[in-house]
């Protein structure tokens, strides 16, 4: 059965049963249909209890074979619930663009899914649309300001804030707008990003509450004057309107897993251009409601976990209780040099070669004072000898590990019990969490630290443009912001073909983009995609609605 | 008090009380927060009763003084409910672009409003966002098709389908997309419309059900091949995906008036480039649930009512039971030659001169076999002698009329009682409804008929481009579609400065745009705006959220 068929056949419960079981008072629940609700955090009782522990699910470097990180997140939470824990999931919302393109949904898979799968993967409760609307309202207000006399002296050549759409549309990457003469605006070169790559999305996910949201929106730098003075949204005076446009979207969305575990699915910043994890508000709300919160961060641990631990955990001021690193036999084989088409044959030696990638991720997490648990996400094609070998290897390296069959069993079965036990044991161990770098370190040195300690690079090479940007960052007083490195997810290096655990390479920094609202400096290495394209045969070609109103062709 | 303050102080009831009172079974109700719900028409009992009568609220030619058509629609419905009638309202949803710009909301005014005013005026239940997403997914799929080999032979110079955003953004009216080289799409001239001007919106509002929606989406012509063969969405094979994206949005939204009258607020096609009334599905659902459905059509009766009667009533196959034409003393004075700044002084002679505009609208509606009721929407500045004079004049012309104080009193007071009584009397009179023209008439002659019979023009002049389009329309077999004339709303002519009831003019047709999915031919006369701009001081500057989460600065 496909994920969609499994999801449709699942016994989904009315969302008030889930919210009641989670101890959420009815007045804090805003229904969106029968199976989705927004939760107003201001209406939860602040009982002053200890906030729940955070379990971060990350992964080894992803491969085209897929690693099933969301599936493991859901499966782990279900298994923790099965073990009697009061648990809640915090996940990102899927982006519509990739759903219509090729990626498919982002709600887990098999029997470890959040429901209703089709609604979450389509418009859900409209949060991304609200973010798109706020983003594009700001863009229109900027161009209108220039058109109406340009009192601020905005340099149209130096506007850095882009319009966004939640669609994969390569034809909008590079555009010229404002053509048609004096009544149609000021011509300038521009481009569209996908909504999840926008700073408004990053701001949305890092805001603590409505006031902080307004502050951060006001802090967004959208461009500069002709004499290079940075200009912010506050200079335009529209941070209030943008806050109003996001007032309802900022409330976390409650859904359920197939096994009935509550999940807050909220926010979805790109893991390359932004920090790649769900909203701070959702994580905090989940911690208020549950003893354990299972959450994930995008891409491999070099990207998602590093940003989670250095950006999000710092902004929200918490220490994670445990980290899980998802590995698969297939991914280990690919990092061991096997092509995607040759993965079916058992090959312990290739698995062994691939562990160098996993090992570096594990050692990296230990640098934050955390001892990760490896979850080997089982696929039907895995040979028992391969699984056994990996577990034995982990034991020899002193790494806690468990095989998890959560795709096939979900929370209804024992497939994730051992993983859950290992995670509970990890939560019982003391944690001496520390960020990788202090904020006082200059931006340049923050980048060097991450490159050396996490990626294993010999050094960092800054382009001429990047050096100019570093000077501007110092001049504008932004040197104490954390860095958000945009790098290929397929390799520790900036070369996607260097699998395993490469050494002896240099990280090439092309450009730096200050995101003063989100509160980090984006560091672009290699080619970074902020607006994907559609494939030759888009998934949209298979989609439809059947005679009963059910979704067809969602993956 | 401002409309927002009145709305916030109103005692809004949980939406299930409204749906229960309207006889809507709970299983058909999908809550969106506490005060909004989507109604699934497929889950209503088809009890075979007589569908409710439709009362269309239209207006004399609008002026900058405002006529309060939505306010009258709400107030009339409240007054009918007060008279013991089982009544439901069907209204369009507001567009976010104008709300952030200058128009303010579109939910009525004073004590005749639909609630929750702020939520309806902002994202509401996300319908427009879903339409935007479907529209732009289609645009991306078209450009992707060209990029990926262009198997259909799409001529990039002849793509007529545009991207849309629900924002006032003049800088997007004329753009060039696909720049940046071979990996970034195919460069071409393009432009963005506001969402409410899109054909997807028109299709959404004319569809009978999901199957009809899919058919109409498939029928949209997006461009042509190099040898000028029209290409449709069905040729691309993505009508199913677009239907899926609109599957939930297509369900009508239930809200309430301040007086507790149920209102379906659904769909919002522009009244210039499209037909300007709420969805057929909402109107049909309201007719199934109530004995009287009060609905409105955009702009004056020459535009909105004509399209309602010739396009919507034909597509949905019903005859309206009564028509109301809203007039105001202020608008009559402006049509009588008084400037907007001079309206305060009582001036019966100016009012008398202005009645020529009202009279032509009344006689026009009679050509459809309907006897309109004139509603004089009372403003605080109106002199009693002016109001008396208008009523006496109506009597002398054989026109039913009533003064309605619905802004100040709403459904709680008797301000609309007389209007309600006149409308009930009109509903009791037999109607001999007929469309103005048969579909078999050539498009050119349909335009001539409307220009002569409704606008009072001497003749029609077609541009060279329009003549070429007429030939294409004939060649492509589209000659039997109705026409949707885009004309200034301020005058019966295509010159916005010709107020009153001008004669001796020619209507200038610049261009014809076949909308084969919506099922009409748009006829452009004069300058038609499909993407508004923001004013120098956008309303957004005043908007914010207060400490309690309430909207501030909505008008």
Interface residues (C-beta under 8 A of the other chain):
Chain A: X30 X31 X32 X33 X34 X38 X42 X96 X100 X119 X122 X123 X125 X126 X129 X130 X132 X133 X136 X137 X139 X140 X141 X143 X144 X147 X148 X149 X163 X165 X166 X167 X168 X169 X170 X171 X172 X173 X174 X175 X176 X177 X178 X179 X180 X183 X184 X185 X186 X210 X214 X237 X238 X240 X241 X243 X244 X245 X247 X248 X249 X533 X534 X535 X536 X538 X540 X541 X543 X544 X545 X549 X551 X552 X553
Chain B: X30 X31 X32 X33 X34 X38 X42 X96 X100 X119 X122 X123 X125 X126 X129 X130 X132 X133 X136 X137 X139 X140 X141 X143 X144 X147 X148 X149 X163 X165 X166 X167 X168 X169 X170 X171 X172 X173 X174 X175 X176 X177 X178 X179 X180 X183 X184 X185 X186 X210 X214 X237 X238 X240 X241 X243 X244 X245 X247 X248 X249 X533 X534 X535 X536 X538 X540 X541 X542 X543 X544 X545 X549 X551 X552 X553
